[in-house]
Amino acid sequence: KRERSDYFYIDQRIAEYRSARTRLDLLAGINFDLLGQLRAGWRFGKVSKSLETGVDIFSDVAKQSSIGWLVSLDLDRLDRLVFARRGWGLQASWYDSSQRDYSKVSLEGRAAMPLQDWVVAGRASWVGSPRGQLPLNDAAKLGGFLNLTAFASGQLIGDEVTYAHVRAERIIGRPPAGLRGDMRLGIAFETGKVAQPYTVQRSNGWVKSVAVYLGGETPLGPVYVGLGQGSGKLTNVYLFIGTP
């Protein structure tokens, strides 16, 4: 997988990297009928970064690899992949690398409930390291659409990262016969905190964001147009075609 990684000093992007991630999992598990699955096994991961623009502030960690044990639980009773109307989901994972002397726990819960022409939904997550400290290339990030929308994608990065939002979506349109999904106008109230930040932030406490967006299913996939405003009067505008 190749992706772009931006690093910020307060609100200024000071470096842009291209990251190449390679991962190999050897896992075994069990299925819980239609509820989900539990898996456990071994994971190898490698990340290499190359500077595109800006100051190469992470030149000493341009390449990192890790080997360790993984246990993951994935339960999903949401009725749709993207625009769910009802149900709940739970994801939990534990990764331990004696080679890098750290462990990583990730927890996330989601829920949605219909109220006539409205859908009320929420998501909460926590990522931290019970042992050691998360390396930069495996750190948790906040920022991006419905992940502290007012902040740029990945703007907040560190260890012990907590996030939660609750949103209300008004169904304003439905597709013609034969197509699934609907068009929604939504508002989301978000909060998050990076307890151990790896870059200088405007605030090291809880930060907030409010997002207003229009989204729905199209033949090309989900489409979102959104506006977020948050702590420090930060503002971001988003356009997504596909899953954010």
Disulfide bonds with the S-S distance in Angstrom:
none
